[in-house]
Amino acid sequence: MAGILKLSSIVTKHPSLSLKSLRLPLASTRKIHFTVDGQNQAKPGENISRDYPVIDHTYDAVVVGAGGAGLRAAFGLVAEGFKTAVITKLFPTRSHTVAAQGGINAALGNMEEDDWHWHM
């Protein structure tokens, strides 16, 4: 993950660079594909609805939830070569574990002795 972030910051600063010219070691030889609408292989369904267009998609795996665990699962599946879809009920910038940090890291000192290992 850190390699992806490092690579994206390099490409942002120097958009004319290609991946081959960077000569960075690649962790995987599999292609990571990312499409927002999936239009390259999607096709309209024919016999489902006359009122609403229904687009058929084909995926190897579907991850429900784009929080920390869901995104980690999706990255792992893509790294193994699966065509993966991530479905979330919230806008993508709100579907993350950071939004829930207020309740996750609460340490109640009045219950019993606390230890930092229990919060990791």
C-alpha contacts under 8 A as a table, 3 or more apart, distances in Angstrom:
res1	aa1	res2	aa2	distance
1	M	4	I	5.18
1	M	5	L	6.44
2	A	5	L	5.12
2	A	6	K	6.07
3	G	6	K	5.03
3	G	7	L	5.99
4	I	7	L	5.08
4	I	8	S	6.09
5	L	8	S	5.11
5	L	9	S	6.26
6	K	9	S	5.26
6	K	10	I	6.36
7	L	10	I	5.15
7	L	11	V	6.20
8	S	11	V	5.12
8	S	12	T	6.02
9	S	12	T	5.06
9	S	13	K	6.28
10	I	13	K	5.30
10	I	14	H	6.14
11	V	14	H	5.06
11	V	15	P	5.14
11	V	16	S	7.88
11	V	17	L	6.73
12	T	15	P	5.66
14	H	17	L	5.84
15	P	18	S	7.98
17	L	21	S	6.45
17	L	22	L	7.10
18	S	21	S	5.35
18	S	22	L	6.63
19	L	22	L	5.28
19	L	23	R	6.86
19	L	24	L	7.67
20	K	23	R	5.53
20	K	24	L	7.96
26	L	29	T	7.02
28	S	79	A	7.24
30	R	79	A	7.03
30	R	80	E	7.64
30	R	81	G	6.30
31	K	81	G	7.48
32	I	78	V	6.35
32	I	79	A	7.05
32	I	81	G	7.67
33	H	78	V	7.98
33	H	83	K	7.72
35	T	38	G	5.02
35	T	39	Q	7.66
38	G	41	Q	6.49
38	G	42	A	6.12
38	G	57	H	7.53
39	Q	42	A	5.01
39	Q	43	K	7.74
41	Q	57	H	7.13
41	Q	58	T	7.90
42	A	55	I	6.29
42	A	56	D	5.67
42	A	57	H	5.08
42	A	58	T	7.57
43	K	55	I	5.53
43	K	56	D	5.45
43	K	57	H	7.13
44	P	53	P	6.76
44	P	54	V	5.67
44	P	55	I	4.30
44	P	56	D	5.86
45	G	48	I	6.22
45	G	53	P	7.38
45	G	54	V	5.34
45	G	55	I	5.60
45	G	56	D	5.82
46	E	49	S	7.57
47	N	50	R	7.88
48	I	54	V	7.12
49	S	52	Y	5.77
49	S	53	P	6.79
49	S	54	V	7.05
50	R	53	P	7.22
59	Y	62	V	6.87
59	Y	82	F	7.83
59	Y	83	K	5.27
59	Y	84	T	5.74
59	Y	85	A	6.62
60	D	82	F	5.59
60	D	83	K	5.14
60	D	84	T	6.03
61	A	77	L	7.65
61	A	82	F	6.66
61	A	83	K	6.46
61	A	84	T	4.87
61	A	85	A	6.47
62	V	84	T	5.70
62	V	85	A	4.80
62	V	86	V	5.91
62	V	87	I	7.35
63	V	66	A	7.81
63	V	70	G	6.23
63	V	73	A	7.34
63	V	74	A	6.44
63	V	84	T	7.33
63	V	85	A	6.15
63	V	86	V	4.76
63	V	87	I	6.24
64	V	70	G	6.79
64	V	86	V	5.95
64	V	87	I	4.93
64	V	88	T	6.24
65	G	70	G	5.30
65	G	71	L	7.77
65	G	86	V	6.80
65	G	87	I	5.78
65	G	88	T	4.80
65	G	89	K	7.44
65	G	95	S	7.53
66	A	69	A	7.46
66	A	70	G	4.86
66	A	71	L	5.34
66	A	86	V	6.62
66	A	87	I	6.89
66	A	88	T	5.62
66	A	92	P	7.52
66	A	95	S	5.37
66	A	96	H	6.21
67	G	70	G	5.21
67	G	71	L	6.03
67	G	95	S	5.42
67	G	96	H	4.05
67	G	97	T	5.19
68	G	71	L	5.46
68	G	72	R	6.13
68	G	96	H	5.88
68	G	97	T	5.28
69	A	72	R	5.10
69	A	73	A	6.10
70	G	73	A	5.10
70	G	74	A	6.15
70	G	86	V	7.78
71	L	74	A	4.93
71	L	75	F	6.10
71	L	86	V	7.85
72	R	75	F	5.20
72	R	76	G	6.18
73	A	76	G	5.12
73	A	77	L	6.17
74	A	77	L	5.13
74	A	78	V	6.16
74	A	84	T	6.58
74	A	85	A	7.72
74	A	86	V	7.01
75	F	78	V	5.21
75	F	79	A	6.05
76	G	79	A	5.07
76	G	80	E	6.35
77	L	80	E	5.15
77	L	81	G	6.51
77	L	82	F	5.42
77	L	83	K	7.76
77	L	84	T	6.83
78	V	81	G	5.05
78	V	82	F	5.05
78	V	83	K	6.35
78	V	84	T	6.32
79	A	82	F	7.45
88	T	91	F	7.55
88	T	92	P	7.43
88	T	95	S	6.99
89	K	95	S	7.91
90	L	94	R	6.17
90	L	95	S	5.69
91	F	94	R	5.51
91	F	95	S	6.41
92	P	95	S	5.20
92	P	96	H	7.89
93	T	96	H	7.19
94	R	99	A	6.71
95	S	99	A	7.53
96	H	99	A	5.94
96	H	100	A	7.70
97	T	100	A	5.39
97	T	101	Q	6.60
98	V	101	Q	5.25
99	A	102	G	7.67
100	A	103	G	6.21
100	A	104	I	6.66
101	Q	104	I	5.11
101	Q	105	N	6.20
102	G	105	N	6.37
102	G	106	A	7.02
103	G	106	A	5.61
104	I	119	H	7.93
105	N	119	H	6.53
107	A	114	D	7.14
108	L	111	M	6.06
108	L	112	E	7.85
108	L	114	D	7.62
109	G	112	E	6.37
109	G	113	E	6.68
109	G	114	D	6.52
114	D	118	W	7.88
115	D	118	W	5.89
115	D	119	H	7.69
116	W	119	H	5.54
116	W	120	M	7.13
117	H	120	M	5.63
